[in-house]
């Protein structure tokens, strides 16, 4: 009788331990995922602000070139060509400059020890 009670207590303790370990694993996973998502969202916000800033500077530069050349469209064509060249360079080097660093940062965030 005493041994059956001890076996039941041991089984219950093991169940509680396994449930606790499962909860801990779920909490750690949710912490990692929320950290990655928060990092991605903050990066997206910064990139959006940088894009808007770049857009306004491009328009200002185009207007200034139009003023200097006394032509209403040449500045926009010149700035558009420069922006197109920048876009081509980014397109060519996107894996090295964007994909790999972003992937590595996400992996480091996921496996970061605290």
N, C-alpha and C positions, 0 to 999 in steps of 0.2 A: 504494500500500500504506500509506504513511504517512498519507495523507489519510483512508483508511477507518478507520484506528485512531483518529485524532483525532475523526472523526464518531461512532464508537462510544463513545469516552470522553465526548464532549459529550452524547450521548443518555443515557448512564448518569448523568451529573451532573444532567441535567434531571429524570430519573426520581427520583433521590434527593431533589432539591430539592422536587419536587411531593409526594413522600411525606412529607417533613418538614413542609411547609406543611399537608398534610392532618392529620397528627398534632397539629400546633400548634392548628389550628382545633378538632379534637375535644377537646383538653385545655382550651382556653378555654371551649368550650360546656359541658363537664362541670363546670368550676369555677363557671361562672355558675349552672347548674342546681342544683348542690349548695348554693351560697350561698342561692338562693331557697328551696329545700326546708328548709335549716337555719333560715332566718328564719321560715318558716311554722310549722315544728314548735315553735320556741321561743315564737312568738306563741300557738300553740295551748296550750302548757303554761301560759303566763301567764294566758290567758283561762280555762282550767280552774281554776286556783288562785283567780282572782278570783271565779269563779262559786261555788266552794265557800265562800269567805269571805262572799260576799253571801248565800248560803243560810243559813249559820249565824247571821249578823247578823239576817236576817229572822225566823228561828225565835226568837232571843233577844228581838227586839222584840215579836213576837207574844205570847210568854209573859209579858213584862213588862206589856203592855197588858191581857192577861187578868188578871194579878194586880191591876193598878190598878182595873179595872172589876169585879172579883170575878165574872167570867163566864168559863167555860172555853173559849168559842169566839169571842167577839167580837174578840179580838186577832188571831186568825188571819184572820178575815174582813177586818179593817181592813188588815192588812199585805198580804193577798192582793189586795185592791183597789188598794192603792198599787203593788204589783208589776205588776199588770195594766195600770195607767195608764202606768207606765214602759215596759212592753213595747209598748203601742200607740204611744207617742212614738217609740221606737226603730224600730218597724215603718214608721211614716210617713216617718222621715228616714233609713232604712237606706242608701239609695243615696248620699246626701250624706255621711253619717257613717261608713259602712262600705265600701261597694262601691268608690267612687271612690278613697278614700285607699289601700285595699289594692291595687287595680289599679295606681295610680301608683307605689306603693312597689315592687311587683314589676317594673314596667317600668324604674324607676330602677336597681334592683339588676341587671337584665339588661344594661343599657347603660352601667353604671358603668365609667369609665376608671380604670385603676390605674396 
